[in-house]
Amino acid sequence: MKLLIANRWATLEQWQKENDLKEFSERTRKLMEPINPELVELSENSIESAGGVVGILSSNDPKLGEIVNPERIFDTTEMVDNLREDHLTRCRLFEYLQGKLDDLIEDSPESLASRVLLNSAGNLKSPNFKQGYYGVEKMRSREYTIVLAIAMMDGSFNVDIQDKTVTHYRDGRERSGMHRDSARVLLEYVSKRDNY
C-alpha cells in the first residue's frame, strides 16, 4: 500500500512539473534542457567552482535561493547536481537571471560587453563548446550570457579550459571572452545583497 501511495505521489509530482514547465516559452525549455552527462564532461574543479558560486548566490539572494535550493539542503554538490538535472529549476533560473540581466543593463551598462548590450539578432552566437545539449543552434548574446552563467552554477562550464582563455582587447574593444566575462559580471551583480 505504501509503495502504491509513493508511486501515485511521484506521478502527481511529475505531472505538476510538466504542467509548470508550460509557463515557459518553448525556446527557454529548449535552452534549459537538463544536462546530459554522457555529452558533457564534468571536472572536479568545475563542480567545486560551481558549488562555491551556488553557495554564495543562494545565501546572498533569497529569491535565487528559493529557486536553486527550495528544500534548503546544505550540500552544495547536491544543489549543483540538481541544477544540471532538473528542467523546471533550470527554466526558473533562466527567467530569474534574465530579469537580473535587464536590471544590470539599466544599473551599470558599462560593466557589460558591447555585444551583450546590443544583443543584435544579426550577430548571433554559436556556443564555443559543441556538446550538443542545447536545443538551439545559435543564441542572441544575452541568452548566451545567461546560459554561461547557469553553466558556471551547474558545473558544466569547464573552468580548467576557461582559466587558459584570455580576454583580448583591441582599440578598447573586446575580441574574445565577451560573453564569459559578462556572465561573471552578472553573477557578481546577483551576489550583491542590495540588488534583490
N, C-alpha and C positions, 0 to 999 in steps of 0.2 A: 504494500500500500504506500509506504514512504517513497519507494522508487517511482511509483506512478505519479505521485504528487510532485516529486522533484522533476520528473520529465515534463509534466504539464507546466510547471513553473518556468523551466528552461525554454520551452516552446513559447510561452507567453512573453518572456523577456526578449527572445529573438524576434518575435512579431513586433514588439514595441520598438526595438532598434530599427528594424526595416521601415516601420511607419515613420519614425523620427527622421530617418535619412531622406525621406521625401521632401522635407522642408528645404533642402539644399539643392542648388542648381545641378544639372547633370554634369556640367564642367567641373564643379567643385567635387562632386562624388568621384569623377574620373581621376582628377588630380590627387585625391586623398585616399585612393585605394590602399588597403593595408600593404605593407612592405612584404614582398615575397622573399623569405630568407634564402631560397635557392638561387635567386638572381642578384642578391646584394650581399657582398662580402662585408661582414661586420668585424671590426677590430676591437680588441680590449680597450685601446686608447680612445676610440670613438665612443664606445659605450660609457666609459668613465667620464669623458668630457661631457657627454650628453647628460649624465646623471648630475654633474655639477651645475649645468645650466638649468635643468628642470628643477633641481632643489632650490636654487636661488630664486628663480622666477615664481615658483609656486608659493614660496613663503613671502615674497615681496608683493605679489599681486593676487589678492584674494579671489578675484574673478577668474583669473587664469588657473589658480589653484583648484577651483571648483571644476574646471574643465578637465585638467590633466590628472587630478587626484581626487575624484569625488568620494572615494572610500577612505581617504585620509591615511593612506599607508605611509610608512616611514622609509621603506626600501626604495631608493631612487632607481635602482636597476629594474625593479618591478614596474615602476612608473614609466621608465623608458621603453621597456618591452611592450607595455600596454599602448603607448603612443604609436609604436610600429604596427601593432596588430588590430587595434580597434577602429573600425571605419568611422563610426559615429563620433568618437573622440577626435579623430583627425579632422573631420569636417568642421566640427565646432571650433577647434583650434584655428583652422584656416580662416574661418569667418571672423573670429576674435582678432587675430593678428592683422587681418585686412583692415579692420576698424582702427587698430593701433597704428598701422602704417599711414592711414589717412590723417590721423591726429599728428603723427610725426612730421608729415609733409606740411601741415599747417603751422606747427610749432617751430620747426627747425629744418626748413627745406635745404639749407646749405650743407647739412650733415649727410645728405644722400648723393649718390652719383647722378649726374645729369640724365643719363639714360633711364634711370628709375623714375626720376621726376617727370620726364617727357612721356614715358610709358606708351610709346608710339606703336600703333598697330602695324606700321610699315617696317618696324625694326624688331622683329620677334626673336626670342632667344630659344635656341635648341640647347637642352641640357648638355653640359660637357661630358657627363657620365651617361653612357648608353646602357643603363641597367635594365631597361625595358619595363619598369614598373609604373611609369606614368601613362595614363590613358590618352595623353595628347602628345603630338609631335613637337609643337612649338608653343611658347608661352610669351605673354607680354612681360615686360621687365618687373612690374610689381608682383605679378603672380609668381614669377621665378624667385624673387627675393623672399617671398613668404614660404615657398616650397623649401628653399635653402634653410631658412630659419627653423622650420619644422624638422628638417633633416638634422640640424645641429642639436635638436632636442630629442630626436628618436634614435640617434646613434648611427643613422645611415650616411651621415656626412663624414667622409674619410679625413680625419684630422691628420693622419700620417702624410697624406699627399698635400693637403692644403698648407701645411707648415712649410712645404718646399716651394709653394707657388707665391710669387711676389707680385704685388700690385705695382704696375709700372705707370708712370706719368710722363706725358709728353705735352709740352706747351700748356701745362696746368690741367690737362685732361687725362682722365683715367683711360688706360688702354686694355687692362685686363683685371679681373678680380672685382669689378664694379658691383656685381650682384652679391657676391660673398661678403664684401665689406658692408654693403647696405643691409644685408641680413644681420650682421653683427651689430650694426648701429640700431636696428630695430629691436633686437633682443636687449641691448643695453638700455634703450628707451623704456621698454616694458618693465625692466628690473627696477627702475627708479620708483620709489614709493609714492611720489607725488604725481604720477602720470596715470592713475587709475581712478 
